[in-house]
Amino acid sequence: MDDSKRLLTTREAAEYAFGSDANADYQRFMRLIRQGQVPVLRSGKKMFVPRAALETALGIDGVPGGREAMCPGAGSLSDQANDSG
């Protein structure tokens, strides 16, 4: 993924958050959006996630290297999504 992108598609954001492009992780991410835990911008039927808002939700804002600097599975969204079923 391009580190300079400020807006991510929901699929890109799910991969960024969970470190996997598996459909189950995408569904977990969409559940977080529906629960209001991740802010999105809508353009017609498409949804985009601001990278800065996602990093804040993950608790990694201001970390050099962003998500890649964290251990796999780390971050508040992973824990919350696992707990919600």
C-alpha positions as CSV (number, residue, x, y, z in Angstrom):
1,M,0.0,0.0,0.0
2,D,1.2,3.5,-0.8
3,D,2.2,5.3,2.4
4,S,1.4,8.6,0.9
5,K,-2.4,7.9,0.5
6,R,-4.5,9.9,2.8
7,L,-7.7,8.1,2.0
8,L,-8.0,4.4,2.0
9,T,-10.7,2.1,0.6
10,T,-12.4,0.0,3.2
11,R,-10.5,-3.0,1.9
12,E,-7.2,-1.2,2.2
13,A,-8.0,0.0,5.6
14,A,-9.0,-3.5,6.8
15,E,-5.7,-4.8,5.6
16,Y,-3.9,-1.9,7.3
17,A,-5.7,-2.5,10.6
18,F,-5.5,-6.3,10.7
19,G,-2.5,-7.1,8.6
20,S,-4.4,-9.5,6.4
21,D,-6.5,-9.2,3.2
22,A,-8.7,-12.2,4.3
23,N,-12.5,-11.7,3.8
24,A,-13.1,-12.4,7.5
25,D,-10.9,-9.5,8.4
26,Y,-12.7,-7.3,6.0
27,Q,-16.0,-8.3,7.5
28,R,-14.6,-7.5,11.0
29,F,-13.6,-4.1,9.8
30,M,-17.0,-3.4,8.3
31,R,-18.5,-4.3,11.6
32,L,-16.3,-1.7,13.3
33,I,-17.6,0.9,10.8
34,R,-21.2,0.0,11.4
35,Q,-20.6,0.2,15.2
36,G,-19.2,3.8,14.7
37,Q,-15.7,2.9,15.9
38,V,-14.0,3.9,12.6
39,P,-15.0,7.1,10.8
40,V,-15.7,7.0,7.1
41,L,-16.2,9.4,4.3
42,R,-18.9,8.5,1.8
43,S,-19.0,9.3,-1.9
44,G,-22.1,7.8,-3.4
45,K,-22.0,4.1,-2.5
46,K,-18.3,4.1,-1.9
47,M,-16.7,4.6,1.5
48,F,-13.2,5.8,2.3
49,V,-11.3,5.8,5.6
50,P,-9.0,8.8,6.4
51,R,-5.6,7.3,7.2
52,A,-5.1,9.7,10.1
53,A,-8.4,8.8,11.7
54,L,-7.6,5.1,11.3
55,E,-4.2,5.5,12.9
56,T,-5.9,7.4,15.8
57,A,-8.4,4.6,16.2
58,L,-5.7,2.0,16.2
59,G,-3.7,4.0,18.7
60,I,-0.7,4.4,16.4
61,D,-0.9,8.1,15.4
62,G,2.5,9.7,15.5
63,V,4.3,6.3,15.3
64,P,7.0,6.4,12.6
65,G,6.2,3.8,10.0
66,G,2.6,3.6,11.1
67,R,1.0,0.1,11.3
68,E,4.2,-1.6,10.0
69,A,6.0,-0.4,13.1
70,M,3.5,-2.3,15.4
71,C,3.5,-6.0,16.2
72,P,0.9,-8.0,14.2
73,G,-2.4,-8.0,16.0
74,A,-1.5,-5.0,18.2
75,G,-3.8,-2.1,18.4
76,S,-7.2,-1.4,20.0
77,L,-9.3,-2.2,16.9
78,S,-8.0,-5.8,16.7
79,D,-8.8,-6.4,20.3
80,Q,-12.3,-4.8,20.0
81,A,-13.2,-6.7,16.8
82,N,-12.1,-10.0,18.4
83,D,-14.2,-9.4,21.4
84,S,-17.4,-8.4,19.4
85,G,-17.7,-11.8,17.7
